[in-house]
Structures are given as C-alpha cells and as structure tokens.
Amino acid sequence: MRIVRLLLNRLLQLAALALLISLATFLLSALIPGDFYSAQELDPSVRQQTLDRLRQQHGLDRSFLAQYGRWLQRSVRLDFGDSEFFRRPVRSIMLDALAKTLWLGIPALLAGLAGGILLGAFHARFRDRPPGMALDLLSTLALALPTLVLGLAALLLAASTQWFPLGGMNSPDLQAATFLGWLWDRLEHLLLPAACLTIPILAYVERIQCAATGELLEAPHVRAARARGLSRPRIFFDYLLRPSLNPVLAASGPLLGAVLSGSLVVEVIFAWPGLGQVTYDALFNRDQPLIAGCVVGSAFLLVAGNLAADLLMLILDPRTRGRAGEAA
C-alpha cells in the first residue's frame, strides 16, 4: 500500500513538473526573436510566401498561448508534434535517441556506482593513511575537472595514439560484419565517452560512500562484531558496506535521470547520437516541438530515476518503509 501511495505521489509530481517545465520552455522560446524558418529568409531562392505557409502549417504564426495550448492538447495523447528540422515525429526521434543514450549511460552509471561504492568504503577505512589521502586527492581532481576538459583530453588521446575511434557509435564500413564484430566495434566506440561520464559519477559516489562508511567505523554494532572475532571481510561487507548504502541509493536517482536524459557535452564531443545530441540540434535550429519534447522527456527521466531509487531503498532497507508511508 505504501508503494502504491509512493507511485501515485511521484506521478502527481511528474504531471506538475512536466506542466511547469513545458510552459517555461514555450515562454522562453517565444521571447527569443525568430524561429526555425528565420535563417531561410536569408536564402534568395526561398520565397517569403512559402515560409509564411510553412509557419502557418506548423502554427508558428499563432500567439504563445495558442501554440502552447495546441501542444499540450496533443501531448496528452503522447503526440509531441513533428520536428521541423528532422521532418519526423518528435516521439520517434526521442525513442531512437534514448535507445542510443542507454548504450552510453547505463554502463557509465553502473561502473560509477560500483567503483564509487568500493573505493569510498576503502577510503573510509584508510582515511588517515597514504592510500586514503591519494584517493581524496584523486576524487577532488575528478570532481573539479569539467566534462568538456575530460572529453577534449580523451579526444586528444584517441587522435595521438590511434587506439580508439574519434567518435560515432560504429564504423561506417561495418555493414557486412558479424554480430561479434559489430559488438566489438561498438564497445571500442563506447569506451572513451563512457569513461568521461563514469569518472565524475565515480568521484561523486566515492565521496558519499566514504562519509557514510566513516560514520559507522566506530558504531557500537561494528565494535561488537570486532569483539566477537568476526573476519575483516565479513565486517567490511555486512557491517560497514551494506548499512551505508542508503545515501548512495538516494543519490543514484538524480544520477540515473541525468545520465539517461543525455550528457550534452559528451555526446556532442564524441558525435554520439543520443538525447544530448538531439537536444543540441533542436536548440541550434530553434526546433520548438523537439525542444519541448526533449526538455519534458528529461524531466520525466529525472522523476523516474528518483522513483527507481526510492523503490530500491524500500526493497533493500525495511527501515525506510515507515518513512516512505509518512512522506507519501
């Protein structure tokens, strides 16, 4: 019953968030001068009557409120209109881009969570020793480096060593390859952009896990486990690692939403055709239906990520079920 209330609460939050974000997106788009067809007015081969007809066909000649009302009416049926730049339905573009972002985001998120949890627990155990101090310095550097710098450094590595492809999801001459050949080529293209996403996630999770584990090192139940003569691996996994996972699980929701909504910088640098690249193309070309679809889709993924984290905490930690029922 508590899980049902939690789901209903998150659905109401999603509806309110989608409404506010879509309204803000349309308002900001209306305040910016010009539209998708403004650049074509500079082309002498394109007649003004043609552009006017296209604006009328896509509803761009209407007021801001009329455009937003029309979009809202269609979006209730999950019809987000047609992209003016790609000349395809926005829904199909977003689904195709999301599938490609999953290839990049899921491995990066899993590697960042697993590595961050283990390194954070190790950091807490050796905080005042050289290994812990080295991890503290490395995580600080990883959090301070912008994603743009990581991406450019990875491109420089690929260009100077020729060990990795410079971008894209697959090589252009791969039509006749076997499945294993296709998969190996995809993994080669995936390694550098996934690493650029993994490094800040790993550093962020490592800091959270280190703080949570450090609070448990001198907890009564840990000292009692040491007094009973339990082995160090058992104390580490059962008495330190597992009880300290709640803060990481709580942070994994926003991380999941952020990764799945597409890292714009990484996808643009590596020409990875996911949600980030599509959002960049929509903004650059003033494609209003696609902009609205991408922004609302990103908000949906953020709420879905938070919901997944909440459900995971309810399953793994019974102590949170009472609090979830009160919050819902």
N, C-alpha and C positions, 0 to 999 in steps of 0.2 A: 504493500500500500504506500509506503514511504517512497519507493522508487517511482510509482505512478505519479505521486504528487510532485516529485522532483522533475519528471519528464514534462508534466503539464506546466510547471513553473518555467522551465527552460524554453518551452515552445512559446509561451507568452512573451518572454524576454526576446526571443528571436523575432517575433512579429513586430514588437515595438522597435527593436533595433533596426530591422530592415526598413520600416517606415521612416524613421528619422534619418537614416543614412541615405536612403534614396531621395528623400526630399532635399537634404543638404547637397547631394550630388547634382540634382537638376538645378537647384538655385545657383550653385557656383558655375555650372556650365552656362546658365543664362546670363550671368554677369560678365563672362568673358566675351569680348567682341568677336563676331564672326562665327562660322560653323564649318562643317565638313566641306561644303562647296565653295567656301570663300577663296581658297587657293586656286580653284579652277577658273575664277573670274579673271585671273591674270593671263590665261591662255586665250589668244585671239581666235583660235579655231573653235572655241566653245561659245555657243550663242547664249545670251542672257536669258532668253525665253526658255531655253532648255533647263538652265539652272533653276529658274523660278518654278518650272513644272516639277522638277525633282524635289525642291523644297516643299512644295505643296503636297506632293505624293507622300513624303515622309513626315508631314506635319510640322516642319520646321518654321513655317510661316505663322504658326499659331502662338498664342501667349504662353508664358512659362507654366501657368496653372493648367491650361488646356493640354499641353504636352505631358505634364506630369500625371494628370488625371487619366489620359489615354493610356500611358504606360502602366499605371497602377491597375487599371481595369484589366489589361492583358496579362500582367504579371501574376494576378491571382490564379490564372489558368496555366501558370508556368510558361507563358509565352512572352519572352522579353524583346520581341521585335526582331528585325533584321539588321545586321551590321551593314553600315553604309560603305565601309572600306573593304570588307571581305566579301560582301554580297551573299551572305549566308545567314541562316537564323542564329541569333546570339546563343541560344541554348545549345545547339550542336557545337558551336565554336568552344564554348566553355567546357562542355563534357570532354571534347577531344583534348583540350589543353590541360584539364585536370588529370586525365589519364597519364599524360606525359610528365606532369609535375609529380605524380605519385612515384614514378620511376626515380626521380631525383630526391624527393622529400622524405619518403619512408625510410630508405637506407640511412640517410643522414640523421634522421631523428633517432632511429634505433641505435645506431653507433654512438651518437652523442649521449643518449641516456645510459646505455650500458657502460661506456667508458667513463662517463662522469660519475656514476654511482660508485664504481670500483675505485677510481682514483680519489674521489672525495673521502671515502672511508679510509683508504690508505693514508691520505693526507692528514686526517684527524688523528690517526694512530701514531704518526711520526711528525707531528706538527713542529716541535722544537728541535728537530734533528735535520741534518742536511737533506735527506730526501723530501721531507715536508717543506722545507724552505725553497727547494728547487721547484716543487710543484706550485707553491704560492707565487713565485716569480713568473712561471710559465703561464699560469691561468690569468694573471694580471695582464701580461702582454697579449694574450689571446683575446681578452675582453676589450682591450684598448685599441686593437687593430681594426680599422673599418673593413667591412666586407669588400669594398672596392679595392683596397690595397691587397687583400688576400687574393682576389680574383686576378688582378693585374700581375701579381707575383707568380701565380700559378700559370698564367699565360706565358710569362717570360720563361718559366721552367720548361714548358712544353715546346716553345719555339727554339730554345737554345739546346735542348737535349734530344728533341725529336722522339722522346719516349712516349708521349701522349698526343692524341689528336688536339687540334686547336679549337674545336667547337663542334656543335651539332650533336645529334643523337646517334647517328650511324654514318658510315662512309657512303658516299654517293654511288660507288660501284659495287654494291653489296646485293644486287637483285638476285643473283644466282647462287648465293651462299647457302649452306646448310643451316639448320637451326642452331647447332653448336657454334658455327662460325658467326652467325648473326648475334648470338648471345655474347660471345667473347668480344665482338666489336662494340656492342652496346656497353658492356662493362668498361672497356677502355675509354669510351667517351664519357662514362658516368663518373669515373674515379676523381678527377680534379674538381668538377663543380660540386660533387657530393662532399669532398673534403673541405671545400670552402664554407659549406653550410654546417658541417659537423664540428669544426673547430670552435666557433663561438658557443654552440649548444653545449659541447662537452665542457668548456670552461665554466659556463653558467651553472650547469648541473653539478659540477665538481665543487663549486663554492657552496651551493645549498647543501649538498650531501656532507661536506666537511663540517659545516656548522651544526647540522642536525646530529651527526655522529659524535662530535666533540662534546655535546651536552650529555651524552649517555655514557661516556667513558668512566665517569665516577658515580654513576647511578647505583642505588642500592642493589638492584637485581643483578647488575653486572659484577659488582664486588662479591655478591653471594655466589655467583657462578664460578668466579675465580677461587673462592674459598672451598667450593665443593670439588675442585680439581678438574673441572671440565677442560677439554683441549682448547687450544687457542683458535683453531679453525671453527669449532662449534660456537665458541663465544663470539667470534667475529661475525659469523653469518646469522646465528639465531638470536643473539642478544644485542648486537650493535647494528648490523646492516638492515635486517627486516624491520625492526621498530622505528628506524629513522627514515623510512621511505616515504612517509606521508608528505613532507614538504616537497619532495621531488615529484610525486604524483600530482600534487596540486599545481606545480609549475608546468607539468607536461601538457596540460590542456591548452593554455595560450601558446606554448611552443608548437603543438600539433596544428593549431589553427594558423599560426604564422607561416609554418613551413608549407602546409597544403595550399594556402592561398597564394603561394608562389613568391620566391625571393626575386624581386625585380632585378636587382643589381647582378646577381649571379647568372640568372637566365639570360639577361641581355649581353653580358660579357661573353658567355660561352655559347650564344645563339641557341639556347635550349628552348624549344617552342612550347613552353608551359604557360601557366596563368600569368606569371610575371611578365613574360614577353608579350603576351596578348594585351595585358593592361597597358604596357608601354606603347604598343602600336595604337591602341584606342585613344590614349591621351595625346599622342603625337599627331594623330589625324583628326582629332576632335570628333570621334565617332561616339555620339552621345548614347545611343542604345547599348553599345558594347561597354562603354564606361560604366553606365548604371548597372549593367549585369555583372561586371567584374567586381565592382565595389560591394554590391549586395551579396554576391557569392562569397567574397572574402569574409564579410560579416557572418554569414551563415556558417562557414567553416570554423571561425573563431568560437562561436557558440557551441558548435558540435564538438570541438576539441575540449572545451570546458566540461561539457556534459559527459564525454567519454572519460575524462579524468575523475569526475565525481562518481560515476558508476564504478570505476575501477577501485576507488578508495572504499566504496561501500562493500564491494566484494571481498577485498583483501583485509580490511580493518573493521571489525564489528563495532569498534568504539565510535566510529563516525556515523553510525546509522541513527542513533538518537539525535545527534546534532542536525543530520540531514532532514529528519522529520520535523524538527522545530523550525528549520530555515524554510522548508517548503511550505 
